C-alpha cells in the first residue's frame, strides 16, 4: 500500500492520526468537470435541443392546422397535471401515455385504423419520439411527431410560446 507523502512526517514514520487523502486537487477538479458535462448532456436531452422538423414530423402550427382540418388525429400524450398547467392543444385529444390501455384507447380514437395519420405531442418532443417508435412496433403505420412539443425544443418554440390555442382538459 502506497502512503501519501503528505501524511509522512519528517521522522519518516506515517502519522496514524491523519487518514490518507482520497482525492487530490486534480481528482476533485476532474470530478467536477465530469459532473458538469453529465449535467449538460442530461439537460440537452431534457430540452431536446437536437430536435428538428423533418420527415415524419410537423411543426406545432402545421399540426394545429391539420388537426383542425381533420387530416390528422393529434394526441397529447402528457400527464393530466401537465394538461392542467398549459391546457391541451386545440384539436388535440388528451391521452396519458402511461395508461395500461394506451394502445387500445388510441385505437378507439382512430376507429381501429392503424393506418390513420396520428400526430403525437408532449412537452418537448422526447416522449413523443419514443412513443412514435413504440406505436410503429405495435403496427401503426402513419405516426407523426411534433418535436417542438408544447413547451419548445430545438425544433421550435413550442405550441404555448407560439400562442396557438389550447383548451381545458
C-alpha positions in Angstrom: 0.0 0.0 0.0 1.5 3.4 -1.0 1.4 6.1 1.6 0.6 9.6 0.7 3.7 11.8 1.2 1.7 14.5 2.9 0.9 12.0 5.7 4.6 11.1 6.5 6.2 13.5 8.9 9.9 14.3 8.9 10.6 11.4 11.1 9.8 9.1 8.2 7.0 7.3 10.1 3.4 7.6 9.0 1.2 9.7 11.2 -1.6 7.4 12.3 -3.9 10.3 13.3 -4.2 11.6 9.7 -6.2 9.5 7.2 -4.8 9.1 3.7 -6.1 11.6 1.1 -8.6 10.0 -1.3 -8.8 12.8 -3.8 -6.1 15.3 -4.7 -6.8 18.7 -6.2 -6.6 17.3 -9.7 -9.2 14.5 -8.9 -11.6 17.0 -7.4 -11.4 19.2 -10.4 -11.8 16.4 -12.9 -14.7 15.1 -10.9 -16.4 18.5 -11.0 -15.8 18.7 -14.8 -17.3 15.3 -15.2 -20.4 16.2 -13.3 -20.8 19.4 -15.3 -20.5 17.5 -18.6 -23.0 14.9 -17.4 -25.4 17.7 -16.4 -25.1 19.4 -19.8 -25.8 16.1 -21.6 -28.9 15.4 -19.4 -30.2 19.0 -19.9 -29.7 18.7 -23.7 -31.8 15.6 -23.8 -34.5 17.0 -21.5 -34.8 20.1 -23.6 -34.5 18.1 -26.8 -32.1 20.6 -28.2 -31.2 18.5 -31.3 -34.8 18.1 -32.4 -35.7 19.1 -36.0 -38.8 19.2 -38.0 -38.1 16.9 -40.9 -39.5 13.8 -42.5 -42.2 12.3 -40.3 -42.6 15.4 -38.2 -44.7 18.5 -38.1 -44.2 22.0 -36.6 -46.8 23.0 -34.0 -48.6 25.4 -36.4 -48.8 22.7 -39.1 -50.1 20.1 -36.5 -52.7 22.6 -35.4 -53.9 23.3 -38.9 -54.1 19.6 -39.8 -55.8 18.7 -36.6 -58.5 21.4 -37.1 -58.9 20.3 -40.7 -59.4 16.7 -39.6 -56.5 15.3 -41.7 -54.6 14.0 -38.6 -55.6 12.9 -35.1 -53.5 14.9 -32.7 -52.8 13.1 -29.4 -51.4 14.9 -26.4 -49.6 12.1 -24.6 -48.6 14.2 -21.5 -49.8 13.6 -17.9 -53.0 15.2 -16.5 -51.0 17.6 -14.3 -49.3 18.9 -17.4 -52.6 19.3 -19.2 -53.9 21.3 -16.2 -50.8 23.7 -16.4 -50.9 24.5 -20.1 -54.2 23.2 -21.5 -54.5 20.7 -24.3 -53.8 21.8 -27.9 -57.0 22.8 -29.7 -58.0 19.9 -31.9 -56.0 17.5 -29.8 -57.1 14.6 -27.7 -55.5 14.2 -24.2 -54.4 10.6 -23.8 -51.9 9.8 -21.0 -49.2 7.6 -22.4 -48.7 5.9 -19.0 -52.2 4.2 -19.3 -52.0 0.5 -19.3 -54.6 0.5 -22.1 -53.0 3.4 -24.1 -52.9 1.5 -27.4 -56.5 0.3 -27.1 -57.6 3.8 -26.2 -55.7 5.2 -29.2 -57.4 2.6 -31.5 -60.8 3.9 -30.2 -59.8 7.4 -31.3 -58.9 6.3 -34.8 -61.8 3.8 -35.3 -59.3 0.9 -35.2 -57.5 2.2 -38.3 -53.8 1.5 -37.7 -53.0 3.4 -40.9 -54.7 6.6 -39.8 -52.4 9.6 -39.5 -51.7 10.2 -35.8 -49.6 13.1 -34.6 -48.1 12.9 -31.1 -47.2 15.9 -29.0 -45.7 16.0 -25.5 -43.9 18.8 -23.6 -40.6 18.9 -25.6 -40.7 16.1 -28.1 -38.8 13.5 -26.1 -41.7 11.3 -25.1 -43.5 11.7 -28.5 -40.3 10.5 -30.3 -40.2 7.4 -28.1 -43.9 6.7 -28.3 -43.7 7.0 -32.1 -41.3 4.1 -32.2 -43.4 2.1 -29.8 -46.6 2.6 -31.9 -44.8 1.7 -35.1 -43.7 -1.5 -33.4 -47.3 -2.1 -32.4 -48.4 -1.9 -36.1 -49.4 1.7 -36.6 -48.1 2.9 -40.0 -48.6 6.7 -40.1 -47.1 8.2 -36.9 -46.1 11.8 -37.0 -44.0 13.5 -34.3 -44.5 17.2 -33.2 -40.9 17.5 -31.9 -41.1 21.1 -30.6 -43.9 20.0 -28.2 -46.0 22.2 -26.1 -43.0 24.0 -24.3 -40.4 24.2 -27.1 -37.3 22.3 -28.1 -34.5 22.6 -30.7 -37.3 22.1 -33.3 -39.1 25.3 -32.4 -40.5 27.5 -29.6 -43.5 25.2 -28.9 -47.2 25.4 -29.0 -47.6 27.7 -26.0 -45.0 30.3 -27.0 -46.3 30.4 -30.5 -49.7 31.4 -29.0 -51.6 28.5 -30.6 -55.0 27.9 -29.0 -55.4 25.5 -26.1 -58.5 24.1 -24.3 -59.0 22.8 -20.8 -58.5 19.1 -20.4 
